[in-house]
Amino acid sequence: MAASDTLGNESPLTRESVELLQTLIRNECVNDGTDETGHETRNADVLRQVLEGAGLDVQTWEPVPDRASIVARIEGSDPDAPSICLMGHTDVVPVNPDGWSNDPFGGELIDGEIWGRGAVDMLNLTSSMAVAVRHLADTNFRPKGDVIFFGVADEEAGSTVGARWFADNEPDAIRSDYVLTESGGLHFGDSEAPNIVMNVGEKGIEWRRITVRGTPGHGSRPFRSDNALVRAAAVVQRLADYRPTPRFHELWRPQVESLGLDEETTRQLLDPDAINDFLDEFPIASAAGHLWSCTHATFSPNVVDVPHVQKTNIIPDEVVLEIDIRTLPGEGPENVDAHLRAALGDELFGVVEHETVISETSTMSPVDTPLWESMQRATAKRFPTSSLAPHLIVGFTDSRITREMGAVSYGAGLFSPSLDPFSYSDRFHGHDERIDVESMALSTQFFIDVVKDLQER
C-alpha cells in the first residue's frame, strides 16, 4: 500500500519523512561487513535528490565503489558560533525474511506503521533528519553556526568506510561542535510527567576472533581425538555461562530512577549484590537482557567458521569464532583479556588464539551544554511536563568517532508515548522491524526545533 493512500491527514513534512523512509528501506543497503556489500550509494543518491534542490551545499564521497556517504551544509553567518551535525547512517544489517510477517524490504505502511529492515535502525531518523534540514533550507533559515546533514555509510560494520574514514581523511567535511544521531526519544515513567531518554554515552567495543586448533583425523575414530569443533563448543558454552561482576557507571542510578519502577525493583537494580539474582527472575526477558548489559561486560559468540573445506567424515583441525564483546566505562583490552581468562579457565585460554577485530573504549558526553537545553525546550513543545533523562546505551553508534573528534554527541529523537520502549528495542536487528507514523512526525519536528533553538539564541 502506498504512503500517499493512507497519509492524507498528515502534514507535508510527515508525508515527506515517511515516503523517504520507505524509499531508503526499499533500496536494500544491507551491510554484512565486507566491502562488496552495503551499496549505500543507492541511499546517498536518494538523499542528494532530496537535499540539493534547496540550494544546499551537497557533496558525496565514495571511499570504495558503491559505498558513498553524503554531506549537506547550511553555512552559518558567524564562524565562531557552534555548529551542529545531524548524522544518520544509511546501511542496514542482514535479515532472515523467513522470520518476518511482511516483506523486510517492502517499506509497507500497515496500520500506521512503516515496516522494513532499518525502520528503527536507523533509517527512520536519517529520513527525519534529511527532511528537517531540507525544510530549514526551504524556509530560508539562516543559522549562526553551520548546520550539517551527514548521511553516512558503514555504521553497522564498524564505520571503516564511513565515519572512521571521514575522521581519518576528510575530517573538516563533518567536523562540528555538536552531533545528534541515534537513538533517543523513548518515554519512561509517569505518563503525566514522562522521562524522555536521550543517549549521552555508549559501551566500548572489543570484537575478538578466537581460533581453535585441533588435529585432523577420520570421523569414524572420534575416541580420544583432538577435535577443534568440540573444543570450540566448550569455548562457546563457557562464554555463554560467564557471569562477570556487575559494575555501576556514573549514569546507572539516574538511569534506573528515570524508568519509573516500583521502590523494591529500583532497590534491587541498585544493589550490586542483588542485581544478578534479581535479573535471573525478572519476568520480561528483553528488559532483563538490557538491564544486564547496562551493568556488565557482555560476551556474545555470534559467528562460527571453518576456514577450509570440511566434510562430515573429517575431524576438523581449525574452527574460528567471532565474539561480540561490549565493555563498560573504564574497561579496556586488558580487562577483556582478564574476563576471557576467567571465563575460559587457564586450560582453554592458553590453547586458543586471540585476535582483536575492533577495539574502542566507552565514550560519554556531558549534559551541561546548550544543546541539551535546546533538546529539553524542543521536547517540551510537544510534552510540556517531560524531563530529559541521560542514558548510556549498550550498542555502539558513530558517536564514538565524533566524540573523538571533539564533538558533544547525543543519541536523540522524539517518539510516540504509545511506543513501548522494550518492544521497540527488540526490533533492533530483529524480526518485524517497524516504526509508527506519529514517531516519524515527532522526530522530524524535533530536529527542526532543536536546530532553530540552538542557532537562534
URLINKA-V689273 format. One record per residue. N is the residue number from 0. RES is the residue in one letter. PHI is phi in degrees with one decimal (999 if undefined). PSI is psi in whole degrees, 0 to 359 (999 if undefined). D_CENTER is the distance of its C-alpha to the mean C-alpha in Angstrom with 2 decimals. Layout:
BEGIN
<<N;RES;PHI;PSI;D_CENTER> <N;RES;PHI;PSI;D_CENTER>>
END
This chain:
BEGIN
<<0;M;999;130;28.65> <1;A;-76.0;149;28.08> <2;A;-60.2;323;26.34> <3;S;-64.0;341;29.60> <4;D;-79.5;341;31.43> <5;T;-129.9;4;29.57> <6;L;-112.9;25;28.28> <7;G;-60.1;331;31.76> <8;N;-93.4;359;31.38> <9;E;-87.5;159;28.11> <10;S;-69.6;159;28.17> <11;P;-56.6;322;28.06> <12;L;-63.1;318;24.74> <13;T;-66.2;317;23.18> <14;R;-59.9;316;24.87> <15;E;-62.8;318;23.61> <16;S;-64.2;315;19.94> <17;V;-65.3;314;20.32> <18;E;-65.9;324;22.34> <19;L;-66.3;317;20.00> <20;L;-57.9;315;17.07> <21;Q;-59.5;319;19.55> <22;T;-65.6;316;20.52> <23;L;-63.3;321;17.12> <24;I;-61.6;314;16.54> <25;R;-67.9;343;20.07> <26;N;-75.6;349;19.64> <27;E;52.4;56;17.84> <28;C;-86.0;70;15.85> <29;V;-85.0;125;14.94> <30;N;-113.4;113;13.81> <31;D;-103.4;10;15.15> <32;G;100.4;357;15.17> <33;T;-106.9;153;18.65> <34;D;-61.5;335;19.98> <35;E;-79.0;351;21.75> <36;T;-109.3;182;18.78> <37;G;99.5;298;16.19> <38;H;51.1;37;19.02> <39;E;-65.8;347;16.90> <40;T;-57.4;329;20.31> <41;R;-57.2;311;20.81> <42;N;-74.5;327;18.15> <43;A;-62.1;320;19.21> <44;D;-64.7;319;22.72> <45;V;-64.5;315;22.00> <46;L;-64.7;324;20.30> <47;R;-60.6;316;23.32> <48;Q;-61.2;323;25.65> <49;V;-68.2;321;24.06> <50;L;-96.1;325;24.19> <51;E;-72.9;339;27.23> <52;G;-69.8;347;29.79> <53;A;-92.8;11;29.33> <54;G;79.3;15;30.79> <55;L;-76.6;153;27.59> <56;D;-78.7;109;27.46> <57;V;-120.6;129;25.14> <58;Q;-135.5;152;24.59> <59;T;-125.7;150;22.79> <60;W;-128.7;143;22.36> <61;E;-133.0;82;22.30> <62;P;-57.8;324;22.12> <63;V;-132.3;156;22.80> <64;P;-54.8;134;24.30> <65;D;69.1;20;22.26> <66;R;-125.2;52;18.99> <67;A;-80.2;151;19.46> <68;S;-120.5;157;17.46> <69;I;-126.6;141;19.08> <70;V;-128.9;126;19.95> <71;A;-121.2;145;22.04> <72;R;-138.7;133;23.85> <73;I;-100.8;115;26.13> <74;E;-75.2;135;28.34> <75;G;-79.9;162;29.24> <76;S;-87.1;343;32.87> <77;D;-125.6;111;32.66> <78;P;-64.5;344;31.38> <79;D;-92.8;354;31.19> <80;A;-78.3;151;29.03> <81;P;-67.2;139;25.32> <82;S;-98.3;156;23.01> <83;I;-135.1;139;19.65> <84;C;-118.5;127;16.94> <85;L;-95.9;112;14.69> <86;M;-114.6;116;11.96> <87;G;-128.3;133;10.21> <88;H;-84.3;157;9.34> <89;T;-113.9;358;11.88> <90;D;-99.0;162;11.27> <91;V;-133.3;163;10.40> <92;V;-84.2;162;10.87> <93;P;-61.4;165;14.49> <94;V;-141.5;146;16.09> <95;N;-102.2;102;19.28> <96;P;-62.4;339;21.13> <97;D;-63.0;336;23.64> <98;G;-89.8;1;21.43> <99;W;-99.7;149;20.90> <100;S;-81.4;336;23.33> <101;N;-137.8;168;23.00> <102;D;-57.9;119;22.37> <103;P;-66.9;346;18.65> <104;F;-121.6;23;19.40> <105;G;-84.3;335;22.00> <106;G;59.0;32;20.13> <107;E;-75.6;148;22.76> <108;L;-101.9;110;23.32> <109;I;-129.7;119;24.62> <110;D;51.2;44;25.79> <111;G;80.2;12;23.76> <112;E;-128.4;142;20.39> <113;I;-94.8;124;18.87> <114;W;-101.7;142;18.10> <115;G;150.0;157;16.26> <116;R;-61.7;126;13.48> <117;G;98.4;354;10.73> <118;A;-61.3;330;12.32> <119;V;-112.5;340;9.40> <120;D;-129.5;93;6.47> <121;M;-125.7;37;7.39> <122;L;-63.1;337;11.07> <123;N;-60.4;311;12.36> <124;L;-73.3;323;11.40> <125;T;-57.7;317;12.28> <126;S;-65.2;314;15.53> <127;S;-61.8;319;16.24> <128;M;-63.0;314;15.84> <129;A;-62.8;316;18.15> <130;V;-66.2;322;20.63> <131;A;-62.6;314;20.70> <132;V;-66.9;320;21.58> <133;R;-61.3;318;24.05> <134;H;-63.3;316;25.62> <135;L;-60.0;319;26.07> <136;A;-67.5;318;27.78> <137;D;-63.3;329;29.87> <138;T;-94.1;15;31.14> <139;N;58.9;36;32.17> <140;F;-66.5;131;29.97> <141;R;-118.1;96;30.99> <142;P;-76.8;160;28.66> <143;K;-72.5;313;29.96> <144;G;-106.0;165;27.08> <145;D;-60.6;143;25.13> <146;V;-115.8;123;22.42> <147;I;-120.6;136;20.03> <148;F;-108.3;129;17.74> <149;F;-124.5;103;15.59> <150;G;-93.0;102;14.46> <151;V;-110.2;141;12.97> <152;A;-85.1;165;13.09> <153;D;67.1;20;11.75> <154;E;-65.0;326;8.18> <155;E;-72.8;347;7.78> <156;A;-124.3;23;10.86> <157;G;106.4;358;10.89> <158;S;77.7;14;11.78> <159;T;-58.0;316;15.48> <160;V;-105.6;18;16.73> <161;G;-119.7;244;14.25> <162;A;-61.5;323;13.53> <163;R;-64.5;320;15.34> <164;W;-62.7;317;18.21> <165;F;-63.7;317;18.58> <166;A;-59.9;325;18.69> <167;D;-87.2;333;21.37> <168;N;-121.0;325;23.27> <169;E;-135.8;56;22.87> <170;P;-62.6;326;21.62> <171;D;-68.3;340;23.83> <172;A;-67.8;332;22.27> <173;I;-122.8;358;19.06> <174;R;-62.7;134;20.42> <175;S;-155.3;164;20.28> <176;D;-78.0;324;20.93> <177;Y;-129.3;148;18.04> <178;V;-136.1;137;14.54> <179;L;-117.7;132;12.51> <180;T;-145.7;204;8.98> <181;E;-75.6;158;6.16> <182;S;-147.6;94;6.91> <183;G;-105.5;181;10.32> <184;G;113.9;4;13.56> <185;L;-83.0;150;14.29> <186;H;-99.0;135;17.92> <187;F;-132.1;161;19.43> <188;G;79.5;210;23.05> <189;D;-66.9;126;26.16> <190;S;-66.3;337;25.90> <191;E;-77.3;334;28.70> <192;A;-143.9;71;26.88> <193;P;-70.6;151;23.18> <194;N;-93.9;123;20.67> <195;I;-107.4;119;17.69> <196;V;-79.1;131;14.60> <197;M;-123.8;137;12.98> <198;N;-89.7;123;10.55> <199;V;-112.5;355;12.65> <200;G;-159.6;170;11.55> <201;E;-150.2;156;9.50> <202;K;-66.9;162;11.14> <203;G;-82.0;168;12.55> <204;I;-121.5;129;12.37> <205;E;-137.2;74;15.71> <206;W;-72.4;130;15.70> <207;R;-122.1;145;19.39> <208;R;-108.8;121;21.75> <209;I;-111.4;121;24.75> <210;T;-102.0;127;27.90> <211;V;-111.3;126;30.54> <212;R;-112.7;153;34.03> <213;G;-145.8;204;37.14> <214;T;-125.3;126;40.43> <215;P;-68.6;154;40.97> <216;G;-169.0;181;43.69> <217;H;-83.1;134;45.04> <218;G;-65.2;347;43.16> <219;S;-81.2;353;46.50> <220;R;-127.2;66;46.93> <221;P;-77.5;343;43.87> <222;F;-62.6;126;45.98> <223;R;58.9;26;45.22> <224;S;-81.4;166;43.04> <225;D;-107.4;78;40.26> <226;N;-91.5;114;37.45> <227;A;-63.5;328;34.11> <228;L;-69.3;320;32.32> <229;V;-62.2;316;33.92> <230;R;-65.9;321;32.89> <231;A;-63.1;323;29.29> <232;A;-62.3;322;29.33> <233;A;-65.3;320;30.47> <234;V;-60.9;312;27.64> <235;V;-60.6;315;25.06> <236;Q;-64.9;320;26.93> <237;R;-67.6;323;27.22> <238;L;-67.2;321;23.56> <239;A;-65.4;327;22.90> <240;D;-87.4;350;25.63> <241;Y;-68.2;134;24.74> <242;R;-127.6;90;24.46> <243;P;-69.3;163;23.92> <244;T;-66.1;136;25.22> <245;P;-66.8;148;22.94> <246;R;-133.5;129;22.18> <247;F;-100.4;116;21.60> <248;H;-81.6;175;19.87> <249;E;-64.6;336;21.09> <250;L;-91.1;355;18.67> <251;W;-63.7;311;19.37> <252;R;-60.1;307;22.57> <253;P;-62.5;331;21.50> <254;Q;-66.0;314;18.31> <255;V;-64.7;315;20.65> <256;E;-65.1;335;23.23> <257;S;-75.9;346;20.98> <258;L;-77.4;345;20.44> <259;G;70.8;34;24.09> <260;L;-84.6;167;25.13> <261;D;-68.7;165;28.77> <262;E;-61.3;319;30.52> <263;E;-68.6;318;30.91> <264;T;-62.7;317;27.28> <265;T;-60.3;317;26.28> <266;R;-61.6;316;28.98> <267;Q;-65.0;321;27.88> <268;L;-69.9;338;24.24> <269;L;-98.3;5;25.63> <270;D;-106.2;111;28.15> <271;P;-63.7;339;27.12> <272;D;-85.2;347;30.10> <273;A;-113.8;339;29.24> <274;I;-64.2;322;25.50> <275;N;-62.7;309;25.42> <276;D;-63.9;323;28.29> <277;F;-63.8;315;27.03> <278;L;-70.9;334;23.66> <279;D;-58.3;325;25.72> <280;E;-103.0;359;27.51> <281;F;-62.6;132;24.91> <282;P;-71.8;338;25.44> <283;I;-103.2;106;21.91> <284;A;-61.3;319;20.26> <285;S;-65.2;320;16.65> <286;A;-66.8;318;17.20> <287;A;-61.4;319;18.96> <288;G;-62.7;320;16.23> <289;H;-67.8;314;13.75> <290;L;-65.1;324;16.62> <291;W;-62.1;313;17.64> <292;S;-65.4;333;14.38> <293;C;-69.8;340;14.59> <294;T;-125.0;6;18.07> <295;H;-140.8;147;18.36> <296;A;-64.4;140;17.43> <297;T;-122.6;151;16.31> <298;F;-136.0;111;17.62> <299;S;-122.3;105;16.66> <300;P;-75.6;110;19.09> <301;N;-116.1;341;17.48> <302;V;-135.7;135;19.68> <303;V;-127.5;139;23.47> <304;D;-144.5;143;25.62> <305;V;-108.6;113;29.33> <306;P;-65.1;342;29.80> <307;H;-131.8;176;33.18> <308;V;-59.5;132;35.13> <309;Q;-128.8;141;35.59> <310;K;-122.0;163;38.11> <311;T;-61.6;330;38.78> <312;N;-99.2;19;41.94> <313;I;-117.4;126;40.54> <314;I;-70.5;122;39.33> <315;P;-70.3;142;36.14> <316;D;-106.9;358;36.36> <317;E;-155.6;128;32.72> <318;V;-133.8;135;29.37> <319;V;-113.4;129;25.99> <320;L;-112.6;141;23.07> <321;E;-114.4;125;19.46> <322;I;-115.4;124;17.88> <323;D;-88.1;109;14.26> <324;I;-113.3;131;15.05> <325;R;-121.3;132;13.06> <326;T;-110.7;156;15.35> <327;L;-87.1;164;16.21> <328;P;-52.8;134;17.36> <329;G;92.5;351;20.62> <330;E;-98.7;144;20.12> <331;G;-134.3;192;20.53> <332;P;-56.7;323;21.75> <333;E;-66.1;326;25.08> <334;N;-68.0;323;23.63> <335;V;-64.1;318;21.82> <336;D;-59.2;319;25.21> <337;A;-65.4;320;26.87> <338;H;-61.4;314;24.49> <339;L;-63.6;321;25.12> <340;R;-64.2;319;28.83> <341;A;-66.0;321;28.90> <342;A;-72.2;316;27.11> <343;L;-89.3;338;29.14> <344;G;79.3;156;32.39> <345;D;-60.2;326;34.53> <346;E;-68.6;327;35.99> <347;L;-90.3;318;32.74> <348;F;-57.0;323;30.88> <349;G;-78.1;347;33.88> <350;V;-112.6;357;34.25> <351;V;-104.4;158;30.79> <352;E;-102.6;139;29.29> <353;H;-115.1;136;25.98> <354;E;-135.4;131;24.05> <355;T;-82.1;128;20.96> <356;V;-95.2;310;18.42> <357;I;-137.1;139;15.81> <358;S;-140.1;107;16.66> <359;E;-143.5;132;14.86> <360;T;-79.7;164;15.61> <361;S;-60.2;143;13.86> <362;T;-127.8;156;13.80> <363;M;-153.4;146;14.70> <364;S;-114.0;149;16.24> <365;P;-72.1;161;19.40> <366;V;-108.8;355;19.92> <367;D;-86.7;65;23.54> <368;T;-132.0;157;22.86> <369;P;-59.0;326;24.14> <370;L;-64.6;318;20.69> <371;W;-59.5;319;20.04> <372;E;-65.6;320;23.48> <373;S;-64.7;322;22.83> <374;M;-64.7;321;19.75> <375;Q;-64.4;316;22.05> <376;R;-67.3;322;24.79> <377;A;-65.2;320;22.70> <378;T;-66.7;320;21.45> <379;A;-67.4;339;25.06> <380;K;-61.9;327;26.38> <381;R;-100.7;327;25.05> <382;F;-129.3;85;25.02> <383;P;-61.6;334;27.84> <384;T;-97.8;10;27.85> <385;S;-83.6;161;24.17> <386;S;-130.7;147;22.85> <387;L;-83.3;140;19.53> <388;A;-122.6;118;18.11> <389;P;-77.0;130;16.04> <390;H;-125.8;156;13.56> <391;L;-103.5;128;11.84> <392;I;-94.4;159;8.55> <393;V;-94.6;347;8.77> <394;G;-93.7;185;5.61> <395;F;-117.5;155;5.31> <396;T;-134.4;178;4.77> <397;D;-72.0;356;8.13> <398;S;-58.6;328;9.52> <399;R;-59.9;330;10.99> <400;I;-82.4;316;13.09> <401;T;-68.4;331;14.20> <402;R;-66.2;320;15.19> <403;E;-59.4;329;17.24> <404;M;-82.1;0;18.84> <405;G;103.1;2;19.97> <406;A;-86.1;149;17.85> <407;V;-81.6;121;16.98> <408;S;-125.1;131;13.30> <409;Y;-126.3;148;11.83> <410;G;-88.5;118;8.94> <411;A;-142.4;161;11.44> <412;G;169.1;189;12.94> <413;L;-151.4;117;15.71> <414;F;-111.8;167;15.96> <415;S;-64.8;138;19.11> <416;P;-64.3;343;20.69> <417;S;-82.5;352;21.50> <418;L;-82.4;113;17.93> <419;D;-67.5;124;17.76> <420;P;-60.4;322;14.73> <421;F;-78.2;323;14.88> <422;S;-69.2;326;15.57> <423;Y;-61.4;314;12.72> <424;S;-62.1;325;10.31> <425;D;-64.7;340;12.35> <426;R;-77.4;342;11.61> <427;F;-63.0;117;8.09> <428;H;63.4;16;9.65> <429;G;-111.0;186;12.90> <430;H;-75.9;159;16.13> <431;D;53.1;45;17.15> <432;E;-66.9;134;13.92> <433;R;-165.3;159;15.28> <434;I;-139.7;147;15.30> <435;D;-87.0;155;18.54> <436;V;-64.2;321;20.53> <437;E;-58.8;319;21.09> <438;S;-65.5;324;17.45> <439;M;-61.9;317;17.48> <440;A;-64.7;315;20.68> <441;L;-64.2;316;19.60> <442;S;-66.6;319;16.50> <443;T;-60.1;313;18.69> <444;Q;-67.9;325;21.43> <445;F;-58.4;313;19.28> <446;F;-65.3;322;18.20> <447;I;-61.6;313;21.88> <448;D;-66.2;320;23.17> <449;V;-63.6;311;21.03> <450;V;-61.0;315;22.03> <451;K;-66.0;319;25.62> <452;D;-64.2;315;25.94> <453;L;-65.4;319;24.69> <454;Q;-88.3;346;26.82> <455;E;-98.9;356;29.93> <456;R;-90.2;999;30.61>>
END
